[in-house]
Amino acid sequence: MAELEAPATPESLRAMLREHLGLEFPRGPIVEGHSTPFDYLSFAFFGPGPDHVAGRAAPARDAVVWANRGGGKTVLGALATLLDLAFKPGIAVRILGGSLDQSRRMHAHLEAFFREEPFASMLAGRITRDRITLVNGSSCEVLAQSQTSVRGTRVQVLRCDEVELFDPDVWEAAQLTTRSTRCAGRWVRAGIECLSTMHLPYGLMFRVVKEAREGRRRLFRWGALDVLERCGPSLACRDDEGDCPLLPECAGRAKAIEAPGGHLTVRDAIDQKARVGRATWESEMLCLRPSRRDAVLPEFTRENHVQNPPENEGAGRARIAGMDFGFRSPMVALRAEVDPQGVLWIVDEWVRTETLLREAIAWLNDPAHGGPPDWVAVDPAGLQRHEQTGHSNVSEMQAAGLRVRAVRSGLAEGLMSLRARLAPASGAPARLRVAPRCARLIESLEGYHYPKDDPRSLVPVKDGHDHAVDALRYLVVALDRRRAAGLKHYAT
């Protein structure tokens, strides 16, 4: 059999997969801003382009696939591995899953591809449970999720399936496993690819997607709509029995898909939507956002609460601040304003670790930000004197000219105050807004959560999201309850 020529363009790659494996891929996504599975496959095979562009950093080689359950992630990872092994002689690829079973699922798909010609003729010996080797020197091996397995690896490509399930320490060790090399005269730039759904706003996949949005990795994102088959005439968007259940998301666009479209049938998608709640559907199938099931403040959403202050920022408004002390843990200061309607606007944030209090004081007093606020709400623990200096954090702030409020209140009371501003019971508009530049606070409000493995617990997890929320909590309590009976205040 003649040697199979390596595809040189995305279109020739598409044609080769159609001819030899009978695979078709959607030409474009249904959802604006999303990718298609073929976009990822093309990137995985051809790479991001030239490594060096004058005046620019090299484009990211690492890839992140955020896709729906049943979105083909594991099969696509196997297909990308097939292409690497077949057309990049000598390449070493490793598969690492959220569990060993998950790794072997991708390996099983890869084995099925190699049963087909011309790929079957490329094998060097039989395929084992954990390894595939080709006559051209390429190899793929399945790794167990362990420090020992990962740390002994030096390969060109590491494909990680269901990153959401990874041990964070293993993921950290995996970042140092790849190295670039030449494969039969072709320079292969090393990279790590991770494919997963995103379940949690505080999980590993959330962090990896954030890195991709910062430009450190290439993000490919698609949901159930983007892998739908073309919707035929048998199902109407609107008929005597009512609207199609997918109409709110699809808006009829599935009928305009270039045939054959994706691998998910419209009927299966309708059935799946009927089986789950709205939050699960939007999180795991539409990939709109991670689930807020364990969120402490599910009332907070970017759509409702993230907004730039009006252009006359500061005009006729009280200027206040909130602060959470820290050193090894982050120290957080928030600048805020209260408009004449009583809406609290968080307009800026300052977050540092291993930083002295005087730096936060300098930020609060900075004339560039309008000088010191009317008052600063802090943790009452800041009233305690240090053993060595005899001074407290509050007294140090007062000495710098800041007026300080330290209101004693419980965690539950403070969270109730936050919820009342985020979603008033009367149905009135939210009375709390956060400026987009307060990225750490926004992320913390989304990620602040109760223990996933203890649904009865009412104590939020202290994993880093608590600090910015605490600063906001002190501020809201001091603002809304400073006149309530029984609350003691400390102020200059």
N, C-alpha and C positions, 0 to 999 in steps of 0.2 A: 504493500500500500504506500502511495506517495506520501511524503512528509507533509503534514498540515501546516500551511503558512500562517504565521502570526498575524492577527488583524492589525491594520495600521491606522485605522480611523474608527470612531464610534459606530459609523454606519456599517463598516465591514465587520465589526464585532457583532452587531445586531444580526447581520445576515448569516454569519457563521453559526451563531447560537440557534437561529431558526432552522438552518439546514441540517446541522448535526445532532441537535438535541430537541428540536421541535418546540423551542421556547419563544414566546412572544411577550413583549413588554409594552405597557402604555406609552404613548408618545409624549404625553404631558400630564401634569397633575390636574385634578379638579379644583383643589383649594389653592387660591392665589398665595404665592410665597412658599409653597411646599415643593418637594422634589419628587422624582419618580424613582422606583427601584433601579431602573437602568442608569440614572444619573450616578448613583453610588457605584454600580458595577463598572461603569466607564472610568470613574475616578480611581477605583481600586486597581484597575488594570493599567491605565495610561499615566496615572499620577497627576499632580497638580500643575504640571507645566515646567518651564525652565526653573532651575534652582536659583539662578542668580539673575536678577534684573537690576539694572543700574539705578541706584538711589532707593531701592526697596529691599525689604527683608524677604527671604525665601518664603514662598507660600507654604502653608501648613500641609504636611503629608499625613498626619494622623486624621482619622475620620471617625465621625460619630453618626450612627444611624439611630434616630429616634422614630420608632414606628409602632403601629398598632399591633395588638395581639392577632396572630394570624396574618400579619402583613408580609410574611415571606422572609423574615430576617435570617433565620437559620439556613434556609435553602440558598439564599443569596450569598451568605458567607461561604458556604460550600462551593458555590459556583465561582466566586472570586478566587477561591483557593485552587480550583481546577485550572482556571486560566493561568494563574501564577506558575503552577507546577508544569503545565504543558508548554508554555511559551517563554519561560525564563529559566533556562537550564542552570542547575546548581543551586537554585533558590531554596532556602529553608523557611518553612511556614509552621507555626505552631497554633493550635486551637486550644483556647482556655475558656471554659464555660463557668457559669455561676455554680455549677456542680459538675461532677465527673459525668453523670448521666447526660447533662446538657451538652457537654463537649462531644460526647459520643453520638448524640443526635446529628450534629453537624458532620461528624465523621461518616455516619451512615449515609447521609445524603451524598457526600463526596464519593463514597464507594459505589453508590448507584450510578453516578455519572460515569465512573470509570468502567462500568460494564458495557458501555456503548462504544462502538467504533466511531472515529479512529482512536479514541482515548484508551481503550482496552489494550491496544498494541503498544502503548507507551510504558506499561507497567514493567517493573523489574522484580519478578517474583510475585508471590501472592500478597494480597492485602491482609494485614493482621488487624486485631481489634483496635490497636492504638497507632498504627503507622502505615504510611503509603510511601513507596519509593519508586521513582521512575528511572528508565534507562539513561536519561539525560542528566542524572545526578540530583534532580530535585527531590525534596522529601517533605512530608507533612507528618506531624506527630501530635497526639492528644496529650494535654497536660492536666494533671490533677491540680485542684485549687489548694496549693500549699506553698509555704515560703521556700522549702527545699526544691520543689519542682520548678518554680519560677526563677529562683536565683541562679540555677545552673544553666540557664538558657541564653544563647546568643544567636539570634535569627534575624532574618530580614523583615518578616511580617509576623506580628502577633495578632490573631483575631480573637476577640473576646465577646462571647455570646451571653446575653442577659447580665450585663454589668450591674444592674440594680441589685443582684443577688451576691455580688462579690464581697469578700472580706476586705475592708479598707486597707489593711496592712499588706495583703497580697497584691491588691491593685497598685499600691505605692511601689512595692518591689518590682512589679511588672514593668514599670516605666523605664527601667534601665536594662531591658533585655534585648533590645534591637541594635543592629548595626548595618550600615550600608555596605554594599560590595558590588563587584562586577560579576554578572552572570553571562558567560559566553560572550564577553565583549560589551554587554549592555549594562550600563550603570543602573543599579536598582537601589533606590533610596529607601531606607528603613522606615517603618511606620507601625503604629498601633491602631487597630480599628476596633471600635466597640459598637455592638448592636444590642439594642434593648428597648423595651417599653420603659416608661417612667411612671412609677407608682406613687412616689412620695416627694414632697417639696423639700425634704431634708435628706434625701438619699444620695447615693453615690452618682447615679445617673443625672440627677439635678445638677450636681457639681460639675460633671463632665460637660453637660450641655452649656452650662454657664461659661466654661473655658472655651467652648467652640464659639459662643457669641462674642467672646473677647478676641477672637482671631487666632487662638492657640491651636485649634483643631477645626477641621472642615465639617460642617453640620449638614446632614441629609435627614429630612423629616417628612414623613408621610403618614396619613391615616387611612381608615377604611374606605373613605370616598375615593382616594387616589389610586386604589387598587381594585375598584369595582369593574366588573365587566360592562360592556355596553348594554344599556337598558333597552330592551326591545319593545315592540308595540303591544305586547300582551299585558303590560302593566301601565296604567295611565297615572300621570301625576295627580289628576283629579277625576274622580268618577262618581257614580251614584252612591258608592259606599263611603265616600269621603276622600280625604287626601291620602296620598302614599305616605307611610310613616317616615320615609326618608326625605320627604319634601323640604322640611325646615333646613336640613343641611345641604341637600343636593340641589334644590331649586330647579330641577329638570335638567341639570347639566350632564347627567349620566347618559341621556339620550343623544348627546352630541359627541360622545367619546368616539374616537376613530377605532373601528373594529380591529381586533376583538376586545381591546381594553385589558383590564387586569384579571386576576385569578379569582377574586371574590364575587360570587353571584349576588345579584340584587336580592333574591329571595332569602339567601343565607343572612345577608346583612339585616334585612327586616326582622327575621326571626331572632337574631342575636340582640337587636335593640329591644325587642319585646321582653327579653329575659332579664334585663338588668335595669338598675336605676339610672337616672340621668347623670349623676356624678361619675359613675363607673363608665358609662358610655362615652362621656366627654373626655375622660381621662385616658382610658385604655384603648378606645377604638378611634376616637377623633383626634387624639393627641393634642387637645387644646391646652391642657394644664394638668399638673399632677393632682392626685386625689387629695382632698382636704379632710379625709375621714377622721384622722387623729389630731387635727389642728386645734390649737387652743383658741384661736380667733378666726373661725371659718367665715365670720362676717366680713373680713377684710378681703377685698378684691382689687386688683389693679384698675379694672374698668370703672369702679365706683369711687375709689379713694385716692388714686394717684393723679395729680393735676398740678400744673404750674399755678402759682399764685397770680392774681390779677396784676396787670401792668403797674398799677399804682401801689405796688408792694410797700407796705409799711405805713401808708397814709391812713391816719385815724385809727391805728391799731395799737393794742397793748403788745409790748415786746417782752417775751418771757423765754425761759429755757428749762430743760430737764437734763439730769446728769446721773450716770451710774459709775461709781468708782471702780477702779481696777488697776492692776499692774501686769501680772502674767496673763490674766484674762483681760479682754479689751476694756478700756476706759471710753465711755461714750458720752458725748454732749450733743444736745439737740437745740437748735434755735427755732423759736416758734413765734407766731403772731396770732392774736385773736381779733377778728374783724367785728364791726358793730353789730352783726347779726349773731355773734357768739360762736362762729365757726372757728375751730382751731386749725391753723395752717402750720405744718412742720416745714420750714423753709430751708434748713441746712443741717448737716450733721458733721461731727468730728469723731473719728474712731481711731484709736491707737492702742498698741500693746507695748509693755515695758517702757512706759512714758510717765514722767513725773507730773503731778497735779498742776504744777505751775504752768505747764504748756497748755493744758486745757483752759486754765484761767486766762492766759494770754489770748487764746482764741475767742473766749467769751467777751473779753474787754476790747478786742481789736476794733479800732475806729473805722477800718474798712468795712466792717459789718454793722456800723452804726453805734459802736460803743457798747457798754455793758447793758444787758437787758434790765427790765424793771425788777425782776427777781428770778432766781434759779431754784428749781425744785430738786431735791437730792434724797438719797437713801438716808433715813434717820440713823443708820449705823455710822454715818459720817460724823456724828456728834461725839463719838468715842475718841478719847485721847490716845495718842501713840505712846507706848511705854518709854521710848528713847527721847522723844522731843517734848512730850507733855502737851503737844498741840493736837487738835483734831483737824480733819479735812475741812469741816465747816468753818472753823476759826481761821484757817489759812485763806479760805475764799473770802471771808469777811474782811480780813486784813488787806486784801487786794481790792476792796471797795465793792464787792458783790453783795447784794441782798439775797439771803438764802432762806428757803422754806423747806422744812423737813417734817412732813406730815406722817404721823404713825398710822398705818392702816395695814390690814392683812392682804395677802396675795389675792384671795378670792374677791375681796372688796375692790381691789384695784382693777382686776380683770373685768368685773361687772361695770366699772366706770368706763373702761375702754369700749366694751361692747355697746354700752348705751350711746356712745358717740359714733361708733361705726354703723350701727343699725338701730336707731331710736325705735322704741316700741310703738310709738304713735304713728309710725309710717312716714314721719317727716324725713327730709333729706339728711344724709349723713352730716354730722357736725365735726368731722375730722378729715383733713386733706393732707396728703404728703407730696411734697415736690419730687419730681422724677430724679433729681440729683441726689436724693437721700437713698442711695442704692442699698446700703447695708440695712437700714431700717425696713425698707420694703421687703427685702429678702428675709429678714428676721420675722416680720409679721406673717409672712407666708409659711415659714419653716418652723415656727414655735409650736411644739407638739407634745402630746401626752405619750407615755410609753406604748409602743405598738403591741407588745406582748402582755400588757396588763390593762385591759380596757376599763377596769374599775378604778384605776388610779386617777386622782384629781390633781396630782403634782406634776407640772410640766418637766420635761427632760432638760437638763442643763448641758447642752451640747454646743453652746456658742450663740444660739439665736436668742437667748434670754436677756443678754446685756442691753441691746438696743431697745427691746420691748420694756425692760425695767425702767430705763431712762424715760421712756414715753409714759409709763404707768405712774411714776412719781409726779410727772408734770400734770397729767390729767387729774390725778387725785387732788393735788394742791390747788388746781384751778377750779375744779367742780365742787369740792367738799370742804373748802377752807372755812366756810361759815357754819358747817354742820355741827351740831352739839356733840360734845364728847371727843372731838378731834383736837389734839394739841399741836400748836404751830411754833416753829422757831424761826424768827426773822429778825434782821437788824432794823 
